[in-house]
Structure formats: C-alpha cells, structure tokens
Amino acid sequence: MDLMLSILILMVRVLWDTLTSPSFLIIYCLLILITNRQYKRLEDMSARSRHNYPQHFKATLVSVGLGLVGGIIGSFILLLIGIDLGRVNILPLWIAALLLMMISPRFLCFAYAGGVLAIISLITGYPEMDIPQLMALVAVLHIVESLLIRLNGSLNPVPVYVKREKGLIGGFNLQKFWPIPLLALASTGLLADPGALPHMPAWWPLLKSYSAAVPGQNYILLPVLAILGYGEMTTTATPNQRIRRSSSYLLLFSLILLTLAIGSSYHPGLLWAAAIFAPLGHEVVIWLGSRQERKQSAIYVAGKPGLMLLDVVPGSPAYRAGLRSADRILAVNGQKIEHYQDLMWIIQQESAYYEIEASRQNTVCHTRLQCPASQDWGLTPVPDAGVARYIALPDGNLFSFLRRLQHLFTR
C-alpha cells in the first residue's frame, strides 16, 4: 500500500508539473483542436438535413475528459508492466506507420507498424529494438483504446446514408478520437534522480528483457502525448451493440498480444509469434466486424408502416417528446405518415402542438411534441428515394486487399 501511495504521489506531481508546462499545454491544446476539427468534419458529412443542434463541441469535451481517464489507466499499466520507452525505438515506428498509411489510411496503427518492424528486425537485425517492449507498448495502447471505445464509442453517433449493393440504407459512423497524456518510464542509468521511482518489489518489472537488465537501474516518469482513434460503421446493429462487440474483440486481441510480449521477454522463441500476431490479430478484429455487416440484414431501411427514424438529436423537440432511433412515426395530428415529405408538410403548418402516433418494436404508443411551426424537430429519417448524399464503403480489411492484389496479378 505504501508503495502504491508513493507511486501515486509521484504520478500526481509529474502530471501537475506537466500540465503547467507552457510547451506541453500548447501541444495538448493543438491535439484538442485537431480532435474538434475531426468531429466537425464528421458532423458536416452526416445525413442530418439541418445543423441546428451541433454536437461536435460536446463530443470534443467528452473525448478530452475520457482521454485524461484513459491516460491515467494507461500510465498505471505501463508502470506495472515496466515498459521502458528508452528501449522502444519510437522514430522508426512512426515512419513505418506513415508509410503504411500511404497504402491505406486505416493502416496508420502501431499494431501494423510494430508488427512489420518487428518482423524486419528479426530477419535482418535492423532496426535494433527491444521487440517485447515494443509489442507490450502496442498492446497497452490498444487496451486503453478498447476501454475508451466501451465508454465513449456509442455516444453521439453520426447518422449517415450508406450505399450498398441492394440500395441505400441508414447507418452510423462511430468514429472517435481521444487526446491522451501518458506518463511512461524511461531509464536513467545507475545514478539516482530526484524524480526516480521508489524502490520496486522483486517481481517488478513483469516485462523482463531477454538481455538481462542492469542491476540498480533507475527509472523516471516522462510525459508523453498521444492521440488514439477508432473508426467503424454500423448498419446491421445499433451503436451500443456494435460498440460492445468491437471493444470486447479489441480487448481480447490486446490481452493476447500483451501475454505474447511478456512471454517473449522470458522465452525469445515467442518473438515471432508476437510480431506476427500484432498485424494479423488486428485484422481478425476488423474482419469480425465487417463480417457482421456483410452477413446480417440492415436495420435502418425504408418501408411500411410509417416513417422510420435513423437518428434523434439529444435535447431536440423530438427527443424531448420521447422519440428515439429506430422508432416509426405512423401519424401526426391524425394524418398518416409514409414519407419524410409528408412529415415536412405538416411541420410547416401553423401549429404549436403535434399529436404523434409512433411504434417501437411493434408496440404502438402516443406522445405530444411541442414546438413552433417550421422548427427543426431534430430527427433524421432513414434514406428514401431521391437521396443524393451518401457514402460508398469499400470492403476494407487486409484479406480483401490481398485478394484484390492476387486478382490483379493473376488475371
């Protein structure tokens, strides 16, 4: 208990010094601005016909708050495992990630870059790096990402219209970004440092280097800024359902990779398993998500009875009246609703109260909506005929990419 308290006090002191540093704050604020810009871009691409209810500021604030929580959790895990940034070659990792991004933007992920670098290092001996440390760092970042996805992934999903083989359907873009301040270990040699960690127990660190650690090695906590991102589209499941499944798959991948990383620090024979599993395991996570999109039926599609709602903005008149995503509006003020144009015609009439008959999971209910005539209700219908703004999604996993390459060279 005394050890954990000492570590916590040290983390609080380093974090406070970091957050009051002008240079750190400038970079941190820049990441926050980038995050807000990305949310604004997603909102501009949404299927909402009007933007009287902007959500990007709220989404940014939530991401910043949860990013701080994720940073604290990630820092504890990094410290517990004993990942030493001095033994992780960060520059080649970033270069590899940027080069892979040129193939596909979704390859801008340390799981791919780390795996590729580790395999090249095992074959050629260059670049020199501590592969267990690298793989453990990738695993910890994905553990934090899986937790953030579970906490934040389904909040304020962006409604979109998606073009599939069978026509237009509704869906949600679940893309999220989190600026994260982390505290990571860095070795300082044998000399004591005022900010060094207290004396650690014999079992620490969990991650042993296969080249024995120097006895008496000291470590300090260094601030590191990172930005984590998640992107997925769902048309065959609700945002909550998709997030629960995706975060579970990603957490399982992360724990397996972390186990291989720690194991390879004791048994070098596991180095190849960790290096290969990083990119391929991540691809399996993506494939499992895309498989559901291909195999299951879409939820948000036009059809009778009534008008199905794709999205209802929180705080809007429709939301206050109790309407939610996937509800069907059957009638308003006694007039049947079959298309969005029917609803718009009624909204434009002089009326302050609207009696709504709706159905939810085949159960009919009634509610009253109050707002001035012509005011936006804050809802987005599923796509109907004549929609000109939509997203066309390619099949985006590595296996499909390899199949396209094979077709290119064998036809």
Stockholm file with secondary structure:
# STOCKHOLM 1.0

chainA/1-411         MDLMLSILILMVRVLWDTLTSPSFLIIYCLLILITNRQYKRLEDMSARSRHNYPQHFKATLVSVGLGLVGGIIGSFILLLIGIDLGRVNILPLWIAALLLMMISPRFLCFAYAGGVLAIISLITGYPEMDIPQLMALVAVLHIVESLLIRLNGSLNPVPVYVKREKGLIGGFNLQKFWPIPLLALASTGLLADPGALPHMPAWWPLLKSYSAAVPGQNYILLPVLAILGYGEMTTTATPNQRIRRSSSYLLLFSLILLTLAIGSSYHPGLLWAAAIFAPLGHEVVIWLGSRQERKQSAIYVAGKPGLMLLDVVPGSPAYRAGLRSADRILAVNGQKIEHYQDLMWIIQQESAYYEIEASRQNTVCHTRLQCPASQDWGLTPVPDAGVARYIALPDGNLFSFLRRLQHLFTR
#=GR chainA/1-411 SS CHHHHHHHHHHHHHHHHHHTCHHHHHHHHHHHHHHHHHHHHHHHTSSCSCCSSCCHHHHHHHHHHHHHHHHHHHHHHHHHHTCBGGGSCHHHHHHHHHHHHHHCGGGCSHHHHHHHHHHHHHHHCCSCCCHHHHHHHHHHHHHHHHHHHHHHTTSSCEEEEEEETTEEEEEEECCEEEEEEEEEEEEEESSCCTTBCCCCCTTCCSSCCSSCCCTTCEEEEEEEEEEEEECCEESSSCHHHHHHHHHHHHHHHHHHHHHHHHHHHHCGGGHHHHHHHHHHHHHHHHHHHHHHHHHSCCSBCCCSSSEEEEEECTTSHHHHTTCCTTCEEEEETTEECCSHHHHHHHHTSSCSEEEEEEEETTEEEEEEEECCTTCCCCEEECCCTTCCCCEECCCCSHHHHHHHHHHHHHC
#=GC SS_cons         CHHHHHHHHHHHHHHHHHHTCHHHHHHHHHHHHHHHHHHHHHHHTSSCSCCSSCCHHHHHHHHHHHHHHHHHHHHHHHHHHTCBGGGSCHHHHHHHHHHHHHHCGGGCSHHHHHHHHHHHHHHHCCSCCCHHHHHHHHHHHHHHHHHHHHHHTTSSCEEEEEEETTEEEEEEECCEEEEEEEEEEEEEESSCCTTBCCCCCTTCCSSCCSSCCCTTCEEEEEEEEEEEEECCEESSSCHHHHHHHHHHHHHHHHHHHHHHHHHHHHCGGGHHHHHHHHHHHHHHHHHHHHHHHHHSCCSBCCCSSSEEEEEECTTSHHHHTTCCTTCEEEEETTEECCSHHHHHHHHTSSCSEEEEEEEETTEEEEEEEECCTTCCCCEEECCCTTCCCCEECCCCSHHHHHHHHHHHHHC
//
